[in-house]
Amino acid sequence: MLIDPMPRQPLRRIARRIADAGLQTVDAGRAIREQVRRRGSRLTVCGRRYDLDRFDRVIVLGAGKAAAVMAGSMERLLGASLTGGLVITKRGHAAPLARIDVREAGHPLPDDDGVRATEALIKSADGSTERDLVFFLLSGGASSLLIAPAPGLTLHDLQRTTALLLACGAAIHEMNAVRKHLSAVAGGRLARTIGPATLITLAVSDVVGDSAEVIGSGPTMPDPTTHADALAVLARYRLEREVPPAVVDHLQRGSRGLIEETPKPDDPAFTRFPRQYDVIATNRLALTRAAAQAKRLGFRPLLLTDALTGEAREAATFAVAIGRSIREHHQPVRPPACVLLGGETTVTLPRGGDGTLPPAYGGRNQEFALAAALSMQGSDRLLALSLTTDGDDGIAPPNRPAAAGAWADGTTVSRARSLGLDPDEALARHNAYPFFERLGDLVVTGPTRSNVMDLHLLLVEPHGRSSNPQRSAAVGRNPERG
């Protein structure tokens, strides 16, 4: 649940209730319970039926920030039918399970714990037969947690490349095109390892478009990208001379056909053996439920997109412009209104002459909130909330809690300057965490049990109206009238 640092402000209470509604509906454990049902030995998974008596082993594997929560629901559902399993999650996101081994590892940068956990996961999957049923539970973060360097590469090679891709502003599908071709398990290779077993992948989507081959770098899906595509991403962001030489050499050899490509749709791993893949929680689902809650609370919902990308600061300026139009011109809807956007923006960090990155604390959602605050300064009746649905936005300072995002309104800038803070400098340095922490405007949730990208909402009230969550039912019933 969200923590409201200023509970006396009615608009914040309303925004909190709207956002909570969205988060609750994409709880990863809840999604498993809704999509996987058991009656005796009959298991129904997203509408497809399986007879547990046909299998000698039932194994649960997985990776991602929500993997432990998903595994807990599967463990309770399968009971004594579960043979065992292993899932890898980010530190701080584990849950105690009885039959499934839960390993924690580093994110967003992979680490040795991730390598060791992945080795153990591969060992659990290797040697599976047609009498095995394997569940793979996938959620955001898996690209860094399920980590197995391709032959000839090291963990350091992957760490350095990941850090540069995170900093350059590359989109997630571009990042994963590179990471899949530096991995021995991503891009469909895990499906090859699992072999003839019946494989069911249940995914919580953290990517725009919910593309199965992009979520978690698609370890159980065929990969449409190539080594040449990965090289093109490095060239696009001018990283060829900054990534380790071994990475460039590996991709160049792959583009010349000297290294085997990732499995494609015609690979026997996908054509010969039983496979099922379903996305069970998405950003669109969270936005839709948040919009319904906004309507119940008397705000006309305007769900603009679940595919927001680009620089966080530019997206924030756009969102505030929509809010101003609603407040001043009653277009495209009349106030009171709730503007909702979802997706995953980026923050491009400047690099020093030696390729190092300057210290900066915060993430894309805190940057979104800071840019929104600058755009709406001096305006009343506007409130912005920007948060990542997994509760962990960017990098927090040492010994400080992770923030999910931040609040912003028309007073943010003036309050900051009265405390000696410079919002323009904080934005220029991409250093939003200390700024919002000093104001008491960070959003701190802890792990949220999900990961479906980001949720941005902007509440707009008309001039001269006071916040009232019990507004007339007529407004809630027909948002386009009156």
C-alpha positions in Angstrom: 0.0 0.0 0.0 1.1 3.6 -0.6 2.3 5.6 2.3 0.8 9.1 2.3 3.3 11.6 3.8 0.7 14.3 4.0 -2.6 12.6 5.0 -4.4 15.8 5.6 -4.5 16.7 1.9 -7.7 15.4 0.4 -6.4 15.1 -3.1 -3.5 12.9 -2.0 -5.9 10.6 -0.2 -8.0 10.3 -3.3 -4.9 9.6 -5.5 -3.7 7.0 -3.0 -7.0 5.1 -3.2 -6.9 5.2 -7.0 -3.4 4.0 -7.2 -3.9 1.3 -4.6 -6.9 -0.1 -6.7 -4.6 -0.5 -9.7 -1.8 -2.1 -7.7 -4.1 -4.6 -5.9 -5.5 -5.9 -9.2 -2.1 -6.8 -10.6 -0.8 -8.5 -7.4 1.2 -11.4 -8.9 0.0 -13.9 -6.3 -3.6 -12.9 -6.9 -3.1 -13.2 -10.7 -1.9 -16.8 -10.2 -4.9 -17.7 -8.0 -7.3 -16.2 -10.6 -5.7 -17.9 -13.6 -4.7 -21.3 -12.2 -7.5 -23.5 -10.7 -7.4 -27.1 -9.4 -10.1 -29.6 -8.9 -8.7 -33.0 -7.7 -6.1 -34.0 -10.2 -7.4 -31.6 -12.9 -5.5 -28.4 -13.3 -6.9 -25.5 -15.4 -4.3 -22.9 -16.5 -5.7 -19.9 -18.3 -8.4 -22.1 -19.8 -6.3 -25.1 -20.7 -6.7 -28.3 -18.8 -4.0 -30.7 -17.5 -4.3 -34.0 -15.7 -1.7 -34.1 -12.9 -1.8 -37.9 -12.7 -0.2 -38.0 -16.2 3.1 -36.5 -14.8 5.8 -38.1 -12.8 7.2 -34.7 -11.7 5.7 -31.2 -11.3 8.4 -28.6 -11.0 8.1 -24.8 -10.5 10.9 -22.6 -11.7 11.0 -18.8 -12.1 12.8 -15.5 -12.1 11.8 -11.9 -11.5 10.9 -9.5 -8.8 7.5 -11.2 -8.3 8.8 -14.7 -8.7 8.6 -15.6 -5.0 5.1 -14.4 -4.6 4.0 -16.2 -7.7 5.7 -19.4 -6.5 4.0 -19.2 -3.1 0.6 -19.2 -4.8 1.6 -22.2 -7.0 3.0 -24.1 -4.0 -0.3 -23.7 -2.1 -2.3 -24.7 -5.1 -0.3 -27.8 -6.1 0.3 -29.1 -2.5 1.6 -32.6 -2.4 1.6 -32.8 -6.2 4.6 -30.4 -6.3 7.9 -32.2 -6.6 10.0 -29.1 -6.0 11.5 -26.1 -7.8 13.6 -23.0 -7.6 12.9 -19.3 -8.3 15.3 -16.3 -8.3 14.2 -12.9 -7.1 15.7 -9.6 -6.2 17.1 -9.1 -2.7 14.3 -8.1 -0.3 11.6 -9.7 -2.4 11.9 -13.3 -1.1 9.1 -15.2 0.7 9.5 -18.3 2.9 8.4 -21.4 1.0 8.3 -25.1 1.9 8.9 -27.0 -1.3 10.4 -24.3 -3.6 13.9 -23.0 -3.1 13.9 -19.2 -3.2 17.3 -17.5 -4.1 18.0 -13.8 -3.9 20.3 -12.0 -6.3 21.4 -8.5 -7.5 19.2 -6.2 -9.6 19.4 -4.1 -11.8 23.1 -5.2 -12.1 23.6 -9.0 -12.1 25.9 -10.5 -9.5 27.6 -13.7 -8.5 24.5 -14.8 -6.5 22.5 -14.6 -9.7 25.0 -16.7 -11.6 25.0 -19.4 -8.9 21.2 -19.4 -8.6 20.9 -19.7 -12.4 23.3 -22.6 -12.5 21.1 -24.3 -9.9 17.9 -23.5 -11.8 19.4 -24.9 -15.0 20.4 -28.1 -13.2 16.8 -28.4 -11.9 15.5 -28.1 -15.5 18.1 -30.2 -17.3 17.2 -33.8 -18.0 13.4 -33.2 -17.9 11.3 -35.8 -19.8 7.9 -35.9 -21.4 6.6 -37.1 -18.1 7.4 -33.8 -16.4 5.3 -30.7 -16.0 7.4 -27.5 -15.6 6.0 -24.2 -14.7 8.1 -21.1 -15.4 7.1 -18.0 -13.5 8.4 -14.9 -15.1 8.2 -11.2 -14.1 10.2 -8.0 -14.5 13.8 -8.1 -13.4 14.4 -11.6 -14.8 16.9 -10.3 -17.4 19.3 -9.4 -14.6 18.4 -12.2 -12.1 18.5 -15.2 -14.6 22.1 -14.6 -15.5 24.4 -17.1 -17.3 27.2 -15.5 -19.4 27.5 -17.0 -22.9 30.8 -19.0 -23.4 33.7 -16.7 -23.6 32.1 -13.9 -21.6 32.3 -13.0 -17.9 29.9 -11.7 -15.3 31.9 -8.4 -15.4 31.2 -8.2 -19.2 27.5 -8.4 -18.5 27.6 -6.0 -15.6 29.4 -3.3 -17.5 27.2 -3.7 -20.6 24.0 -3.6 -18.5 25.1 -0.5 -16.7 25.8 1.3 -19.9 22.5 0.2 -21.5 20.6 1.4 -18.4 22.3 4.8 -18.5 22.0 5.6 -22.2 18.2 5.7 -22.5 17.8 2.5 -24.5 14.3 1.1 -24.6 13.7 -2.2 -22.9 13.4 -4.2 -26.1 16.7 -2.8 -27.3 18.4 -3.6 -24.0 17.0 -7.2 -24.1 18.1 -7.7 -27.7 21.6 -7.2 -26.5 21.3 -9.2 -23.3 19.7 -12.2 -25.0 22.8 -12.5 -27.2 25.2 -12.4 -24.3 23.4 -15.1 -22.4 23.4 -18.9 -22.3 19.8 -19.0 -21.0 17.8 -16.0 -22.3 16.2 -15.7 -25.8 14.6 -19.2 -25.7 17.6 -21.1 -24.6 15.9 -22.2 -21.3 13.2 -23.8 -23.4 15.8 -25.9 -25.1 17.2 -27.0 -21.7 13.7 -28.0 -20.5 13.4 -30.1 -23.7 10.4 -32.5 -24.0 8.7 -31.6 -20.8 5.3 -29.9 -20.9 6.3 -26.2 -20.3 3.9 -23.6 -19.0 5.1 -20.0 -18.7 3.1 -17.6 -16.7 4.3 -14.0 -17.0 3.7 -10.7 -15.4 4.4 -8.1 -18.1 6.8 -5.2 -17.4 7.2 -4.2 -21.1 5.3 -1.9 -23.4 3.2 -4.1 -25.7 3.4 -7.2 -23.5 5.6 -8.9 -26.0 6.5 -12.4 -24.8 9.9 -12.4 -26.4 10.8 -9.2 -24.5 9.5 -9.9 -21.0 12.5 -11.0 -18.9 14.5 -11.4 -22.2 12.2 -14.3 -23.2 14.0 -17.4 -21.7 11.1 -19.7 -22.8 10.1 -18.0 -26.1 11.6 -18.0 -29.6 13.7 -14.9 -30.2 13.1 -12.8 -33.4 16.3 -10.7 -32.9 19.8 -11.5 -34.0 23.4 -10.8 -33.1 23.4 -8.2 -35.8 20.4 -6.5 -34.1 22.3 -6.4 -30.8 25.3 -4.8 -32.6 23.0 -2.2 -34.1 21.8 -1.2 -30.6 25.3 -0.7 -29.4 26.0 1.4 -32.5 22.8 3.5 -32.1 23.9 4.6 -28.6 27.6 4.8 -29.5 28.6 2.1 -27.0 30.8 0.0 -29.2 34.0 1.5 -27.6 32.6 1.5 -24.1 31.3 -2.0 -23.6 34.0 -4.6 -22.9 35.9 -5.7 -26.1 34.8 -9.3 -25.5 31.2 -8.3 -25.9 31.7 -6.7 -29.3 33.9 -9.6 -30.4 31.2 -12.1 -29.3 28.4 -10.2 -31.2 30.5 -9.8 -34.3 31.3 -13.5 -34.5 27.6 -14.2 -34.0 26.7 -11.9 -36.8 29.1 -13.8 -39.1 27.5 -17.1 -38.2 30.4 -18.3 -36.1 28.2 -18.5 -32.9 24.8 -20.2 -33.0 21.8 -17.8 -33.0 19.1 -17.8 -30.4 16.3 -20.3 -31.0 13.7 -19.1 -33.6 10.0 -20.1 -34.0 10.9 -23.2 -36.1 13.2 -24.6 -33.4 12.2 -28.0 -32.2 12.1 -26.7 -28.7 8.9 -24.9 -29.7 7.5 -27.1 -32.5 8.0 -30.6 -31.2 7.2 -30.2 -27.5 4.0 -29.0 -25.6 4.3 -25.3 -24.7 1.9 -22.8 -23.2 2.6 -19.1 -22.6 0.2 -16.6 -20.9 0.6 -13.1 -19.7 -1.5 -12.9 -16.5 -1.0 -9.3 -15.3 -0.4 -6.1 -17.4 -0.2 -2.4 -17.0 -3.4 -2.0 -18.9 -5.2 -4.0 -16.3 -3.8 -1.8 -13.5 -4.8 1.4 -15.4 -8.3 0.1 -16.1 -9.0 -0.8 -12.5 -7.5 2.6 -11.3 -9.8 4.4 -13.8 -12.8 2.5 -12.4 -11.8 3.6 -8.9 -11.4 7.2 -10.0 -14.9 7.1 -11.4 -16.3 5.8 -8.1 -14.6 8.6 -6.3 -16.2 11.2 -8.5 -13.4 11.9 -11.0 -13.9 11.6 -14.7 -11.2 9.1 -15.8 -9.1 9.8 -18.9 -7.0 6.8 -19.7 -4.5 8.1 -22.2 -2.1 5.2 -22.8 -0.4 2.1 -21.4 2.5 2.6 -23.9 4.2 5.7 -22.6 7.8 5.8 -23.5 10.6 8.4 -24.1 12.3 10.7 -21.7 10.6 10.9 -18.3 10.8 14.7 -18.1 9.2 15.1 -21.6 6.4 12.7 -20.7 5.7 14.7 -17.5 5.5 18.0 -19.4 3.0 16.4 -21.7 0.9 15.0 -18.9 0.8 18.4 -17.1 -0.2 20.1 -20.4 -3.2 17.8 -20.6 -4.1 18.6 -17.0 -3.9 22.4 -17.7 -6.2 22.0 -20.7 -8.7 20.1 -18.6 -8.7 22.7 -15.8 -8.7 25.8 -18.0 -10.7 24.7 -21.1 -12.5 21.6 -20.0 -10.9 19.6 -22.8 -10.6 16.8 -23.5 -12.9 16.1 -20.5 -14.4 18.3 -17.8 -12.9 18.5 -14.4 -12.9 17.0 -11.8 -10.8 14.5 -13.8 -8.1 11.8 -13.3 -5.6 11.5 -16.2 -4.0 8.1 -16.2 -0.9 7.0 -18.2 1.2 3.8 -18.0 4.3 2.5 -19.7 8.0 2.8 -19.0 9.9 6.0 -19.7 13.7 6.4 -19.7 16.3 8.7 -18.2 19.4 9.3 -20.2 22.4 9.9 -17.9 25.4 12.0 -19.0 28.7 10.2 -19.1 32.0 11.6 -18.1 35.0 11.7 -20.5 36.3 8.4 -19.1 32.9 6.7 -19.5 32.0 6.9 -15.8 28.5 8.0 -14.7 28.1 10.9 -12.2 26.3 10.0 -8.9 22.6 10.4 -9.2 19.9 9.0 -6.9 16.3 8.4 -8.0 14.6 6.9 -11.0 12.4 7.6 -13.9 9.3 8.1 -11.8 10.9 10.5 -9.4 12.3 12.4 -12.4 8.8 12.4 -13.9 7.4 13.9 -10.7 10.2 16.5 -10.6 9.6 17.6 -14.2 5.9 17.7 -13.5 6.4 19.9 -10.5 8.4 22.4 -12.5 5.7 22.4 -15.2 2.8 23.0 -12.8 4.5 25.4 -10.4 2.1 28.0 -9.1 -1.0 26.1 -10.3 -3.6 25.0 -7.9 -6.0 22.1 -8.2 -3.4 19.9 -9.9 -1.7 16.9 -8.2 0.6 14.3 -9.8 1.6 10.9 -8.6 4.2 8.9 -10.4 5.3 5.4 -9.2 6.7 2.2 -10.4 4.4 -0.7 -9.7 7.1 -2.9 -8.2 7.9 -0.3 -5.5 11.6 0.2 -6.5 12.3 3.2 -8.7 16.0 3.6 -9.6 18.7 3.9 -7.1 18.3 5.1 -3.5 21.2 6.6 -1.5 23.1 4.2 0.8 21.1 3.1 3.9 17.9 4.8 2.6 14.7 3.0 1.7 13.9 2.4 -1.9 11.3 4.8 -3.3 8.5 3.8 -5.7 8.2 7.4 -7.0 7.0 10.8 -5.7 4.2 13.3 -5.4 4.1 16.7 -7.1 1.8 19.7 -7.1 1.7 23.4 -7.7 3.5 24.1 -4.4 6.4 21.7 -4.8 8.8 24.1 -6.3 8.0 27.0 -3.9 8.3 24.7 -0.9 11.6 23.4 -2.2 13.1 26.8 -2.7 12.0 27.9 0.8 14.2 25.0 2.1 17.1 26.1 -0.1 16.6 23.3 -2.7 17.1 24.0 -6.4 14.6 21.9 -8.5 16.3 22.8 -11.8 19.7 21.6 -10.5 18.1 18.4 -9.2 16.5 17.7 -12.5 19.7 18.5 -14.5 21.7 16.1 -12.3 18.9 13.5 -12.3 19.1 13.5 -8.6 15.5 13.6 -7.5 15.6 11.3 -4.5 17.3 13.7 -2.1 15.0 16.5 -3.4 11.8 14.7 -2.6 13.1 13.1 0.6 13.8 16.6 2.0 10.2 17.7 1.1 8.6 14.5 2.5 7.2 13.8 -0.9 8.7 10.4 -1.7 6.4 7.5 -2.2 7.7 4.5 -0.3 5.7 1.2 -0.7 8.2 -1.6 -0.2 7.9 -4.6 -2.5 4.4 -4.5 -4.0 4.1 -8.1 -5.1 3.9 -7.1 -8.8 5.8 -5.4 -11.6 3.8 -4.0 -14.5 5.9 -0.9 -15.4 4.8 2.5 -14.2 1.6 4.3 -13.2 1.2 8.0 -13.6 -1.9 9.8 -12.5 -2.8 13.5 -12.5 -5.8 14.7 -10.5 -7.5 17.9 -11.8 -10.1 19.9 -10.0 -12.0 22.9 -11.3 -11.3 26.4 -9.9 -13.2 27.1 -6.7 -14.0 23.5 -5.9 -12.8 21.7 -2.8 -11.7 18.0 -2.8 -14.5 15.7 -1.8 -14.2 12.0 -2.4 -17.9 11.6 -1.8 -18.8 13.8 -4.8 -22.3 13.4 -6.4 -23.1 10.1 -7.8 -24.2 11.7 -11.1 -20.6 12.7 -11.9 -19.4 9.1 -11.3 -22.1 7.6 -13.4 -21.7 9.8 -16.5 -18.2 11.4 -16.8 -19.1 13.3 -19.9 -22.0 15.3 -18.6 -22.4 18.5 -16.5 
